[in-house]
Structures are given as structure tokens and as C-alpha cells.
Amino acid sequence: MHKNIIITGTSRGIGYQMVQLFAKAGHHVLALSRNSKPIEALKLNNVTALSFDLNDEKAYQKVKDFIATNWKTVDVLINNAGALLNKPFANITMQEFENVYKTNVFGVAELTRTVIPFLQKNSHVVTISSMGGVQGSMKFPGLAAYSSSKAAVITLTELLAEEYKDSGISFNVL
């Protein structure tokens, strides 16, 4: 049976590959990325590519409207999009730090909140984090904003798993 799957950060890398794998498996995919052209160029029948910026508050309504009109339910949400900033801590501006958090934390939270009403028992939310966000793992200079934001989504995911455990919706972080 096909599933309705939303993936963020689909213009390249892991997100781009996941869209193709899920589409070939017969699932319906909503591919969200600021640059929708790479996915559109694939011309996959069961894939809809939407230009979507996690930092644009109005963009979430487009996702909500698409789901309500076309799918009614979502089986899987994969929060894959991320912003990386590699810069010495002393040189990071407040705006740069904030921009990393807007994408990596606030965007994940808002998209998840947007999609939750469409999730049902056995639905799954997967958020891609980083080993840099895991306490006790190796840390690298220049990644203060990035790694701390990834630590935040690890904790957010654990909290959502607890809050929604009776709903049958699973929350995991990789």
C-alpha cells in the first residue's frame, strides 16, 4: 500500500535521493525545498515538488492546503532540511546564529506542528540531526550554532515522542 510522505531539503543530497527511492517504491511524495527545480526535472508521477522555505511563516499554509486537498492524511514526515554554518564562535553574528536555529529548530517544530493534525496512528515523524548534537560525541570548532541546533532537535523529538505516545504517532531522530 502506498504511503503519503513529506520530505524537506530535497534539492540535493539525502533528501534528493529519498524522494527517488520512495517514489520508485510507489509512495506519494511531497518534496519541499527552497529550490524545487531538481525534483521537478525528474518528472516523477507520484511526486509533487513545492518551493518551500522553512523560514517563511506563510509557506506552511501551502503545505496544509496541499495535504487537505490532495491527501487528507500523512503517513511519514521526514525533517531533513538543515542549515550549516562553519565559523568561529567569536565571529558569528546574532543574525547568523538565529538563522541556523530558524531552519534547524524552529522550522522543524513548525512543520511538525503543521502536519500533526494529518497524522494518524502508525504515522511516523523522523528528524535528521547530527552526531555533533549528541552529548559526549566528538565536537568540532566552528560548529557552535549548527551542533547546538541539532542538539535542540534531538531533545525536541524526545519530548514530542513522550507527548504523543498515546496517539500511536512515532517520533524518531537520526
C-alpha positions as CSV (number, residue, x, y, z in Angstrom):
1,M,0.0,0.0,0.0
2,H,1.3,3.4,-0.9
3,K,2.1,6.0,1.8
4,N,2.0,9.8,1.8
5,I,5.4,11.0,2.6
6,I,6.7,14.6,3.1
7,I,10.4,15.3,2.9
8,T,12.2,18.6,3.4
9,G,15.5,19.6,1.9
10,T,15.0,17.7,-1.3
11,S,17.1,19.7,-3.8
12,R,20.2,17.7,-3.2
13,G,21.9,15.1,-1.0
14,I,20.0,12.7,1.2
15,G,16.6,14.4,0.6
16,Y,17.0,14.2,-3.2
17,Q,17.9,10.5,-3.0
18,M,15.0,9.7,-0.6
19,V,12.4,11.3,-3.0
20,Q,13.6,9.0,-5.7
21,L,13.7,5.9,-3.5
22,F,10.2,6.4,-2.1
23,A,8.7,7.3,-5.5
24,K,10.2,4.2,-7.1
25,A,8.6,2.2,-4.2
26,G,5.2,3.6,-5.3
27,H,4.7,6.1,-2.5
28,H,3.3,9.6,-2.9
29,V,5.9,12.2,-2.0
30,L,5.6,15.9,-1.3
31,A,9.1,17.2,-1.8
32,L,9.8,20.5,0.0
33,S,12.8,22.7,-0.8
34,R,13.6,26.3,-1.5
35,N,14.8,25.1,-4.9
36,S,12.1,22.8,-6.4
37,K,13.8,22.6,-9.8
38,P,16.0,19.5,-9.3
39,I,12.9,17.4,-8.2
40,E,10.7,18.8,-10.9
41,A,13.3,17.8,-13.5
42,L,12.9,14.2,-12.5
43,K,9.3,14.2,-13.7
44,L,8.2,11.5,-11.3
45,N,4.4,10.9,-11.5
46,N,3.8,10.4,-7.8
47,V,5.9,13.3,-6.6
48,T,4.9,16.9,-6.0
49,A,7.7,19.4,-5.6
50,L,6.8,22.6,-3.8
51,S,9.1,25.6,-3.4
52,F,9.1,25.9,0.4
53,D,11.3,27.9,2.8
54,L,11.2,26.8,6.4
55,N,11.8,30.4,7.5
56,D,8.7,31.7,5.6
57,E,5.7,31.7,8.0
58,K,3.3,31.9,5.1
59,A,4.7,28.8,3.4
60,Y,3.2,26.4,6.0
61,Q,-0.3,27.2,4.7
62,K,0.7,25.9,1.3
63,V,1.7,22.6,2.9
64,K,-1.5,22.4,4.9
65,D,-3.6,23.2,1.8
66,F,-1.8,20.6,-0.3
67,I,-2.5,17.9,2.3
68,A,-6.1,18.8,2.9
69,T,-6.8,19.0,-0.8
70,N,-4.8,16.1,-2.1
71,W,-4.1,13.5,0.6
72,K,-6.2,14.1,3.7
73,T,-3.6,12.2,5.8
74,V,0.2,12.0,6.1
75,D,2.0,8.7,6.9
76,V,5.6,10.0,7.2
77,L,7.2,13.3,7.7
78,I,11.0,13.5,7.2
79,N,12.5,16.7,8.6
80,N,15.8,16.6,6.5
81,A,16.4,20.2,5.6
82,G,19.2,21.9,7.5
83,A,21.4,25.0,7.6
84,L,25.1,24.6,8.3
85,L,27.3,27.4,9.5
86,N,31.0,26.7,10.0
87,K,32.5,29.8,11.5
88,P,34.5,30.6,14.7
89,F,32.1,31.3,17.6
90,A,33.5,34.7,18.3
91,N,32.8,35.8,14.7
92,I,29.2,34.5,14.5
93,T,26.7,37.3,14.5
94,M,23.4,37.1,16.4
95,Q,21.6,37.1,13.0
96,E,23.7,34.1,11.7
97,F,23.1,32.1,14.9
98,E,19.4,32.9,14.7
99,N,19.2,31.9,11.0
100,V,20.6,28.4,11.8
101,Y,18.1,27.9,14.6
102,K,15.2,29.2,12.4
103,T,15.9,26.4,9.9
104,N,17.2,23.6,12.1
105,V,14.9,24.0,15.2
106,F,12.0,26.4,14.6
107,G,11.4,25.2,11.1
108,V,11.3,21.5,12.2
109,A,9.0,22.4,15.1
110,E,6.6,24.5,12.9
111,L,6.4,21.9,10.1
112,T,5.8,19.1,12.5
113,R,3.1,21.2,14.3
114,T,1.5,21.9,10.9
115,V,1.5,18.2,9.9
116,I,0.4,16.7,13.2
117,P,-3.4,17.2,12.6
118,F,-3.0,15.0,9.5
119,L,-1.0,12.2,11.2
120,Q,-2.8,9.1,12.4
121,K,-2.0,6.0,14.5
122,N,1.1,4.4,13.0
123,S,2.3,7.6,11.3
124,H,6.0,8.5,11.7
125,V,8.0,11.7,12.1
126,V,11.7,11.3,11.5
127,T,14.1,14.2,12.1
128,I,17.6,14.2,10.7
129,S,20.1,15.5,13.3
130,S,23.8,15.2,13.6
131,M,26.3,13.4,15.8
132,G,27.5,16.9,16.6
133,G,24.3,17.4,18.6
134,V,24.8,14.3,20.7
135,Q,26.2,14.9,24.2
136,G,29.6,13.2,24.7
137,S,30.3,12.8,21.0
138,M,33.3,14.5,19.3
139,K,32.8,18.2,18.7
140,F,34.5,20.4,16.1
141,P,35.5,24.1,16.2
142,G,33.3,26.4,14.2
143,L,30.1,24.4,14.6
144,A,28.6,26.1,17.7
145,A,25.4,27.2,16.0
146,Y,25.0,24.1,13.9
147,S,25.7,21.4,16.6
148,S,23.8,23.2,19.3
149,S,20.8,23.4,17.0
150,K,21.0,19.7,16.3
151,A,21.1,19.0,20.0
152,A,17.9,21.0,20.3
153,V,16.0,18.9,17.7
154,I,17.2,15.7,19.5
155,T,15.5,16.9,22.7
156,L,12.5,18.3,20.8
157,T,12.0,14.9,19.2
158,E,12.3,13.1,22.6
159,L,9.7,15.5,24.1
160,L,7.3,15.0,21.1
161,A,7.6,11.2,21.4
162,E,6.6,11.5,25.1
163,E,3.8,14.0,24.5
164,Y,2.2,12.0,21.6
165,K,3.0,8.4,22.9
166,D,-0.7,7.6,23.4
167,S,-1.6,8.7,19.9
168,G,0.3,6.0,18.1
169,I,2.4,8.5,16.2
170,S,6.1,7.7,16.4
171,F,8.9,10.3,16.6
172,N,12.5,9.4,16.0
173,V,15.7,11.3,15.4
174,L,18.6,10.1,13.3
